[in-house]
């Protein structure tokens, strides 16, 4: 268990629009891909929205894997490879305020 923070623990948040060009995803599989998104920091929470629907493609587990680096998993649930188009994605990020964490009883601080 990690440190739990008080309610209202968002230190900063922002929204950006960036053009991403995912690589082709093989049939009936997932592919984790990384993209440069300036300003992201490790520890940020991210929500990613693709601008259009690409048949068979899903996006899951968005996270910041390194400074300025967004990592998302693309799933292809079709019988053939799918190459998602290059397009503008919307990214909403939240940066926790960890200056004054509240450790709840029974929680283990890591």
PAVO-492695 format. One record per residue (C-alpha): x, y, z. Coordinates in steps of 0.02 Angstrom, whole numbers. Example, Ala and Ser with C-alpha at 12.3 -4.5 7.8 and 13.67 -1.06 7.14 Angstrom:
# residues 2
<site><xx>615</xx><yy>-225</yy><zz>390</zz></site>
<site><xx>684</xx><yy>-53</yy><zz>357</zz></site>
# end
This chain:
# residues 110
<site><xx>0</xx><yy>0</yy><zz>0</zz></site>
<site><xx>62</xx><yy>173</yy><zz>-37</zz></site>
<site><xx>42</xx><yy>339</yy><zz>49</zz></site>
<site><xx>-134</xx><yy>405</yy><zz>37</zz></site>
<site><xx>-159</xx><yy>591</yy><zz>20</zz></site>
<site><xx>-290</xx><yy>710</yy><zz>86</zz></site>
<site><xx>-441</xx><yy>752</yy><zz>-20</zz></site>
<site><xx>-404</xx><yy>889</yy><zz>-146</zz></site>
<site><xx>-225</xx><yy>833</yy><zz>-172</zz></site>
<site><xx>-206</xx><yy>895</yy><zz>-350</zz></site>
<site><xx>-57</xx><yy>1012</yy><zz>-352</zz></site>
<site><xx>-67</xx><yy>1056</yy><zz>-537</zz></site>
<site><xx>-163</xx><yy>1000</yy><zz>-689</zz></site>
<site><xx>-164</xx><yy>1038</yy><zz>-873</zz></site>
<site><xx>-227</xx><yy>988</yy><zz>-1042</zz></site>
<site><xx>-128</xx><yy>976</yy><zz>-1203</zz></site>
<site><xx>-163</xx><yy>926</yy><zz>-1381</zz></site>
<site><xx>-26</xx><yy>835</yy><zz>-1473</zz></site>
<site><xx>-13</xx><yy>745</yy><zz>-1638</zz></site>
<site><xx>33</xx><yy>563</yy><zz>-1611</zz></site>
<site><xx>70</xx><yy>436</yy><zz>-1747</zz></site>
<site><xx>56</xx><yy>262</yy><zz>-1672</zz></site>
<site><xx>140</xx><yy>117</yy><zz>-1760</zz></site>
<site><xx>38</xx><yy>-23</yy><zz>-1835</zz></site>
<site><xx>-32</xx><yy>-149</yy><zz>-1711</zz></site>
<site><xx>-33</xx><yy>-333</yy><zz>-1759</zz></site>
<site><xx>-196</xx><yy>-431</yy><zz>-1758</zz></site>
<site><xx>-270</xx><yy>-488</yy><zz>-1593</zz></site>
<site><xx>-132</xx><yy>-415</yy><zz>-1487</zz></site>
<site><xx>-77</xx><yy>-262</yy><zz>-1390</zz></site>
<site><xx>73</xx><yy>-148</yy><zz>-1416</zz></site>
<site><xx>145</xx><yy>-29</yy><zz>-1288</zz></site>
<site><xx>210</xx><yy>128</yy><zz>-1372</zz></site>
<site><xx>292</xx><yy>287</yy><zz>-1310</zz></site>
<site><xx>274</xx><yy>466</yy><zz>-1371</zz></site>
<site><xx>356</xx><yy>630</yy><zz>-1327</zz></site>
<site><xx>238</xx><yy>749</yy><zz>-1236</zz></site>
<site><xx>331</xx><yy>898</yy><zz>-1166</zz></site>
<site><xx>295</xx><yy>944</yy><zz>-986</zz></site>
<site><xx>242</xx><yy>774</yy><zz>-920</zz></site>
<site><xx>330</xx><yy>712</yy><zz>-763</zz></site>
<site><xx>345</xx><yy>540</yy><zz>-686</zz></site>
<site><xx>206</xx><yy>526</yy><zz>-558</zz></site>
<site><xx>79</xx><yy>625</yy><zz>-659</zz></site>
<site><xx>-90</xx><yy>544</yy><zz>-687</zz></site>
<site><xx>-144</xx><yy>552</yy><zz>-870</zz></site>
<site><xx>-305</xx><yy>529</yy><zz>-967</zz></site>
<site><xx>-288</xx><yy>508</yy><zz>-1156</zz></site>
<site><xx>-424</xx><yy>538</yy><zz>-1284</zz></site>
<site><xx>-405</xx><yy>487</yy><zz>-1466</zz></site>
<site><xx>-488</xx><yy>608</yy><zz>-1587</zz></site>
<site><xx>-575</xx><yy>477</yy><zz>-1695</zz></site>
<site><xx>-634</xx><yy>298</yy><zz>-1683</zz></site>
<site><xx>-520</xx><yy>174</yy><zz>-1771</zz></site>
<site><xx>-610</xx><yy>8</yy><zz>-1788</zz></site>
<site><xx>-534</xx><yy>-125</yy><zz>-1675</zz></site>
<site><xx>-413</xx><yy>-7</yy><zz>-1585</zz></site>
<site><xx>-424</xx><yy>25</yy><zz>-1398</zz></site>
<site><xx>-313</xx><yy>131</yy><zz>-1286</zz></site>
<site><xx>-271</xx><yy>75</yy><zz>-1109</zz></site>
<site><xx>-151</xx><yy>103</yy><zz>-966</zz></site>
<site><xx>-90</xx><yy>278</yy><zz>-1008</zz></site>
<site><xx>55</xx><yy>329</yy><zz>-897</zz></site>
<site><xx>209</xx><yy>439</yy><zz>-891</zz></site>
<site><xx>356</xx><yy>319</yy><zz>-905</zz></site>
<site><xx>493</xx><yy>453</yy><zz>-902</zz></site>
<site><xx>502</xx><yy>642</yy><zz>-907</zz></site>
<site><xx>412</xx><yy>707</yy><zz>-1062</zz></site>
<site><xx>365</xx><yy>529</yy><zz>-1111</zz></site>
<site><xx>187</xx><yy>463</yy><zz>-1126</zz></site>
<site><xx>166</xx><yy>274</yy><zz>-1133</zz></site>
<site><xx>2</xx><yy>198</yy><zz>-1193</zz></site>
<site><xx>-51</xx><yy>22</yy><zz>-1237</zz></site>
<site><xx>-144</xx><yy>4</yy><zz>-1400</zz></site>
<site><xx>-251</xx><yy>-150</yy><zz>-1424</zz></site>
<site><xx>-304</xx><yy>-222</yy><zz>-1591</zz></site>
<site><xx>-457</xx><yy>-333</yy><zz>-1579</zz></site>
<site><xx>-472</xx><yy>-378</yy><zz>-1763</zz></site>
<site><xx>-409</xx><yy>-518</yy><zz>-1874</zz></site>
<site><xx>-287</xx><yy>-404</yy><zz>-1967</zz></site>
<site><xx>-154</xx><yy>-275</yy><zz>-1928</zz></site>
<site><xx>-219</xx><yy>-98</yy><zz>-1898</zz></site>
<site><xx>-116</xx><yy>59</yy><zz>-1923</zz></site>
<site><xx>-200</xx><yy>198</yy><zz>-1822</zz></site>
<site><xx>-192</xx><yy>366</yy><zz>-1911</zz></site>
<site><xx>-82</xx><yy>509</yy><zz>-1859</zz></site>
<site><xx>-199</xx><yy>630</yy><zz>-1772</zz></site>
<site><xx>-221</xx><yy>750</yy><zz>-1629</zz></site>
<site><xx>-242</xx><yy>669</yy><zz>-1459</zz></site>
<site><xx>-304</xx><yy>760</yy><zz>-1305</zz></site>
<site><xx>-208</xx><yy>729</yy><zz>-1144</zz></site>
<site><xx>-269</xx><yy>784</yy><zz>-974</zz></site>
<site><xx>-138</xx><yy>771</yy><zz>-837</zz></site>
<site><xx>-147</xx><yy>788</yy><zz>-648</zz></site>
<site><xx>4</xx><yy>813</yy><zz>-538</zz></site>
<site><xx>-22</xx><yy>764</yy><zz>-355</zz></site>
<site><xx>26</xx><yy>884</yy><zz>-217</zz></site>
<site><xx>135</xx><yy>773</yy><zz>-108</zz></site>
<site><xx>205</xx><yy>910</yy><zz>3</zz></site>
<site><xx>97</xx><yy>858</yy><zz>150</zz></site>
<site><xx>38</xx><yy>677</yy><zz>134</zz></site>
<site><xx>-77</xx><yy>602</yy><zz>262</zz></site>
<site><xx>-32</xx><yy>423</yy><zz>304</zz></site>
<site><xx>-191</xx><yy>330</yy><zz>354</zz></site>
<site><xx>-188</xx><yy>199</yy><zz>492</zz></site>
<site><xx>-131</xx><yy>32</yy><zz>423</zz></site>
<site><xx>-54</xx><yy>110</yy><zz>267</zz></site>
<site><xx>129</xx><yy>77</yy><zz>232</zz></site>
<site><xx>226</xx><yy>225</yy><zz>165</zz></site>
<site><xx>335</xx><yy>176</yy><zz>17</zz></site>
# end
